[in-house]
Amino acid sequence: MSTQRERPHIILIMTDQQRVDTVGAWECAHMTTPHMDRLAAEGLSFRRAYCPGATCMASRAAIFTGMYPHNTGVYAFDAWSHHRNWVEDLSDAGYWCVNIGKMHLGPIRAEGGFHERIIVENPNNGSLFNGGDDDDWGRFLTLNGAARPYDRHRTDPQWREKLQGAVWELEERLHSDVYIGDMAASWIGAHCGDRPLFLQVGFTGPHEPWDPLPRHLDLYDERPIPSPRCMEGELETKPPQHAAHKERLRAALDSHESGIDLYAASEADIERMRRHYYAKVTTVDEQVGKVLAALEDKGYLENSLLVFCSDHGELLGDHAQAYKWLMYEEVTNIPLIVRDSRKPELGGQQTRDLVSLMDVGPTLLEAAGIEVPSYMEGRSLRPYIEGLDDQLTPRVRVFCEDNYEIMMREDRFKMVYYIGQEAGELYDMETDPHEFDNLWDRTEYAQCKETMLRQLLSWLATSTYYNAGYKRGRTRRYSMCWPQGKDSYLTGASAVERPVDL
């Protein structure tokens, strides 16, 4: 194991609900993201990275525990802090672990392995999961004589027409993402510890409501932006959950400000909504720059491994839908950049191999010299970071789970299995990259669907068995009976042998 002096500082910057096509450096001319562009110029961009859950908690619980929702039971707004997570492994190994911003632990004030936390939840649900106790941003607003923006579906008569596009009207410093950036920069500047640092900075944006700073919205005024990807009659070819999702969001306007009605939205309404979303990404980007500057001033970037990612994406009117839950690429394919100060030659490089956010935990633990727990299902990205081509075995497929559905994405085909029903989704991503043509019931694709269903069953059975040791004893390592083969997930005498990417 490495000494503390040799260990890199580890920084994880996470946004919330950010699409992959919102990083200017990634051929997205409609975006203003100079600080994300800097990370892309200084790090390795994973252009086909996928989230393990299609909603905030499902994805974050999977990322930080290293186990998929079917093993933790966390599919939606479920408590998950009772599960072991790799922040605790870093803490036990001597790292000083700090969370500033959104982690979405349940309950929200759980320690989760952190020594210090400054907690910020979604702007519209700060007291959720914590018995009415507000988060630190909400308390900051109260101390400054301001109220948390909330219940605008009741107080703003034009809320339905705004489609979550609301300019921030209070002082800039009171915005949740500005608060997170300010607190992170302040904490970094004041920190005097001599232990290796794990710092998680979690921004709430660009999660709805899409309330950018006004000067950032001005940047997108009359700027050409991509039109939503839609096809007439598309809902008729998709499982019934797609129509139910759209209707549920419309009905939610009666009870929660996160409701959104795309049935009544005009093209101009949706364009306005998209401009607000893109502008909020720019608001977040500015705060990312603030954090990077503070880290640089303090010298923490000199010996560091920095990961930038988002927990899941956003539909933003594509397929005439909004938010997440559904397994379209706009939701599941997310930004992921790794910057290693010891590997400057990574700067500006890209890979289009399939990777998963499940790989973040093993990557960070390995960089810290910590043995990866047996139950974690990701694989370290170290071969990509260190250019170890002889140790690089690209993933054959990635998975994403959420309520009632499981996505399995291969290089060419993508399947979404809906638990307990006949309907499903199957796409040829080479000929139909925007997922308009559902092949699920096509006779000529019956064999392809059958093969993928068998592969999905095999993965689920293996994953469930493989994690049984954790469920029995909550131990970091255990031995399970498994046939020896050429593909070993771990190495060493206590390794658990299993097929890779069934």
N, C-alpha and C positions, 0 to 999 in steps of 0.2 A: 504494500500500500504506500502511496506517495506521502511525503511529509507535508505538513500544512504549508510550509514555505513554498513548496513546489506546486501546490495546487492552484489552479486558476480561479479567479473570481468568476462566478456564474451569474449571468443576468438573463432573465426571461421577461421579455416585453410582449404582452398579449393584448390584442384588441378584441373587440366583441362584435361579431356579426359582420366581419369585413369580407367582401367578395375578393376573389383572386384577381379580378380585372380592375383593381383600383390602385395599383402601384405604377406610377408614371414611367419608371425605368423598364417596365415590362410591356413595352409597346402600347401603353395606354396614354395617348396624347391628350385625352380629355381631363387627365388628373394633374393636380399640383401637389406633389408629395416629395419635396426635396430631401427630407430626412430619411424616409423609407428608401428613396433612390440612393442615398449615401450608403445605407446598409447593403443594398444590392450591389453597389460598386465595391464594397469592402468585404463582402461575404459571398457564400455559395447559395444561389437561389434554387430551391426545389419547386419547380413549376407544376409538378403534379403531386402535390401533397394533399392528403385527405384527412378529414376529421373523423373520429370514431363515434360521434354522436351528432345528431342533427338539431339539437337544442343545447342551450348553455350548460345546464347541469349534467346532462347525459354525457356530453363531450368532455367537460372538465373533470368529472369524476373518473372517466376512463383514462384521460391523459395522466392524471396525477396518481391514480392507484396502479395503473398499468394493466387493468383488467377491463374487459368489455362489459356493457350493461347487463348481459345475460348472466354474468358472474357476480356482479355487485347488486343487482336489482335496482340500479339507479337509471331510470328511463326519462324522468321528467323532473319535477320539483320535489325531489326526494332527498332527505338527509343522507349525507355520505361521509361525514367526518369520523364516523366510527370505524371506517376502513383504514387500514394502513396505507400511507402514501409515501412516495420517495422523498418528499421534503423531510420527513422524519428520519430517513436514512442519511440524508445530508447533515441534518442536525446532530444525529448520534455520532457522526464521523468527524465532528469538529467545525462544521460550517456555521456561521452566524446567519440565520435565515430570517428574511424580512419580506413582508407583503405590504405593498402600498397600492391601494385601489381595489379592483374587483378580483376576487377569487371564486366567489359564489359557493363557498362552503355552506353546508347545512347542518346545524344552525350557523348563522353567519358569523358569530363571535367565537366559534370553535378555534382552538389554537392551530390545529392542522400541521404541527411540526415547526411553526414559526416562533421565533423569539419575540418579534415585534410585528404588530399589524396596525395599519391605518386603513380602515374598512370603508369601501364605497360600493354600494349595490347599484342596480339599475336606477336611473333617475325617478322612475315611476313605481318603485316597490321597495323602498329602503327598509321598511320594517318587516318585510316578509321573512318567514322562517325564524323570527327571533322574538315572538311574543309581544310585538308592538314596539320593541326597542329600536330607536333610529340608528342609522349608521353614522360614521364620523363626519361625512359630508353633510348629512342632514343637520347634525349638531352645529357644524360650522355655519350653515345658513341661518339657523336660529340665533346664534351669537351675533350675526351681522344683521339681524332684524329682517331677514327674508324668509319666505316660506318655500318649502319644496314644491316645485311645479308638479301638480298632481290634479287628477279629476278634471282635466281640461275638456273632456267630453261633456261635462256638466256646466262648466263656467265659460267656455268659448263657444258661442253660437255657430261659428264657422269651422269648428273642429272637424266635422265629418268631411267637409270639402277639402281640408288641408292635407289629408292623407299622411298625417304624422310630420308634415313639413312645417316646422314652427321655428322662426328665428329666435335665438336667445335674446331676451329682453332685459335681463339684469346686468350688473357689472360683469365684465369678463372674468374676473378672479373668482366669481361665484359659480361659474360653470363647472360641472362635475369633472370633466376631463382637464380643465385648466387647474382645478384644485388638486387633482392627482399629479399632474406635472409639477406644480409648485411644491407640493409636499414631498415628492420624490427628490426633486432637486435640493430642497432644504435638508432632507434627511441625509442625502449623499454628502453634502457639504459639511455637515456637522459630525458625521460618523468618525470615530477615533479608534475603533477596534483594530486589533492586529490579527484576527482570525480570518480565514478565507470567507468570502461573502457569497451568499446566495440571495439575490434580490429579484423578487417577482414584482413587476409593475404592471398592473392590470387596468387598462382603460375601459371605460364603460361604452365609449363610442366605437363604431358608428351604430350601435344598437338604437332602435327607435326609443323616444321620438327623435326625429332628425332635425335637431336644433343647433345648427352651427353658429359660430360667432358671425355677426352681420358682415364684417369685412371679408370673411371667407366666402360667404354666399355671393358677395359682389364679384368675386373672381370668376364665378360660373354664370354670371348674367350674360345671356346671348352666346355663350361658348357652345360650339357644336358638341353634343354628347350622344352616346350610342342610344339608339331606339330600343325599346323592349323587344325581346324575341317572343313572338306569339304566332299561333296558327289558328285560323278560324275552325271552330268545332273541336278543338283539341281535347276538351274535357270529356267528350263522348268516347274517346279511345283510351281513357285512363281509368284506373281503379276508382271506385266511388269515393274513396278518401280524399281525392283531389277536390271534387265538388264540395264535399263536406267541410274541408279545410277553409275554402273560400267563404262558404256560408257561415261557418263558425266565427270567423274574424269579423264578418259584417254584424252578426248578432251580438258580438262582444261589445260593440259600441254602446249598448244600453247599460253596461255594467262596468266598463273599464276603458281608460283612455287609450290603451293599446289596440283597441278595436280598429278595424280599417275596412272600408267598403270599396272594393274595386269593381263591383258590379255597376255602380253608378258613375265611375270615374271616366272622364274624357281623356283624349290623348294629351291635351294641354295639362290636365290635372296630374297625369302620371309623369309627364316631363318635368313639371315643377317639383314633384316628389323626388325624382331622381336627382335633380340639381341640389336639393337640400341634403340628400344622402352623400353625394360626392363632396359637397362642401364640408360636411361633418367629418369625413375622412381627412380632409385638409386640416380641420381644427385639431384632430387627434395627431396628425403628422407633426404639427407645430410643437405639440407637447412631447412627442418622441424626441424631437430635436433638443428640447430643453433638458431632457433626461440624459441624452448623449453628451451634451455640453458639460453637465455637472459631473458625469463619470469621467470625462476626459480631463477636466480641471483637477479632479482628485487623483488622477493617475490610475483609476480602476480599469481603464480600457487597455492598459499596457500588458497585463497578464490576465486575459479574460476569454471566456467562451460566452458569446451572446447569441441568444435565440430570439428571433422575432416571428410571431405567428398570430393567428386568430383562431377562436374556438370553433367557428362555423361561419357560413356565408349568409347571403340574403338574396331573395328572389327579385325584389325591387320592380315588380311588374312583369318580369319575364314569365311566360306561360300564363299571363293574366293572374298571377298570384303574388302574394307578399309574404315576407318573413322567412321562416325556416320550416322544420318538420319534414317536408317532402324532400326526396333524395336527389333532386336535380343537381347538376354540376355546380350551379350557382350557389348552392348550399354546402355541398360536400368538399369541393375543391377550394382550398384556402391558401393564403400566403404563408410561406415558411422560408426564412433566411437564417443561415448560420454564419456568424462571424467569429473566427478564431484568430486572436491577435498573434498567435505563434505560427499561423499559416497565411501570411499576407498574399501569397500567390493564389489564394482562393478568390480574391477580389474580382467581381464581375463574372465569375463562372456560373454556369447553369447546368442542371440536369433535368431531364424529363422522365426519369425512372419513377415508378410508382413508389411513394413512401407514405407513411401514416404518422399522425401526431402521437400515436402509441410509441413511436420510436424516440420521442423526446426524452422520456425518463431514462431508459437505458443509456442514451448518449451522454446525458449529464452525469449520471452515476459513474460511468466508465471514465469520463474526463476527470472526475474527482478521485479516481482510484478506489472506488467502492464496488464491491461485488454486487452484481445485479441479482435481485431476489428471483427465486425459481418461478414464482407465479406470474411475473411480468411477461406480457405477450409481444411487446415491441422488440425491435432489434436495433442495436446501436448504429448510428450513422457515421461512426468513426472511419470506416473504409472510404466513404465519400470525402470526409474532411481531410484525411491524411493521404489520399491518393493511393490507397492500398488495393489496386486492381485485382491482385491475386486473392484477396479476401472478400471481394465484392460479389454478392449474389443478389441481383435485383429481385424485388418482389414480383411474384406472378400476379397477385391480386391484393386488393385492400378491401376493408369492410367498414360499414357504418351501421349503427343500430339506433333505433329510437322506438317510440310507442308503435306497436303493431307492425313494424316493418324492419327489414334487414337488407342493406345494399351490399352487393358484391361486384366490385369493379375490376375488370381485367384490362389489358392493353386495348383490346378491340371491343369486347362485349361488356355490357353492364346489365345486371339484373337487380330488380327490387322485389323481394318476396314479402307478401302480406300474410301475416300469421293467421291461419284459420280460414282463408278464403281462396277461391279459385282465381280471382283476378290478380294480375301482377304486371310488372313492367320488364321489358327486354329491349335493349337498343344496340344497334351496331354503331359504335362511336366513330368509326372511320367514315361511314357514308352519311351518318346522321348525328353530327356532334352536338346539335342543339336539342336532341331528344324529343323530336316531334312525332316520329313514326314508331309507335309501340308494336313490337313484333311478338308479344306474348302469345297471342292466339293464332299466329300464322303457322299453317301446316308445315311449310318448308323450313321453319326454325324449331320444330318440335324436338328434334334430336339435340340441338344446341341448348334449348331450355332444360331438357331432361338431364343432360350432362352437368350443367351448372347447378341444378338443384341437388344432384348427388354430391357435388363438391361442397356446396353450402352445408349440407347435412354432415358431411365428414368433418368440416371445420368446426361446426357447432359441437359435435360429439367430442372431438379432440380437445377443444377449448374447455368444455365443461369438465371433462375428466382431468385435464392437466391442472386445473385450478382447485381440484378437490382437496389437495393438501392444505392450501391456504384456508379453505372453508372449515376444515377440521380443526386446525390448530393455530391459525393466524401466525404461522412461523414464516421466516424469510426464505428458508430453504427446506426441502424435503425430498425424499426419494419416492418415485412412483415406478411401478413395474411397466417397462416399455421396451418393445423390441429394439435391439441395437441395429443401427443403420448408418449410412454414410452421412446423413444430415443430422447434425447435433445442434440443438438450440444453444446449449451451454457447453463448456468444456470442464474437465476435471472429474474426479472420482464420484462426486455426488451429482453429476449432471443428469438431467432428465432428457432422455432421447425422444424426439418426436419429429414427424415430418414437418418440413418447412413449407408454409403457404400451400396447404392441401388444395 
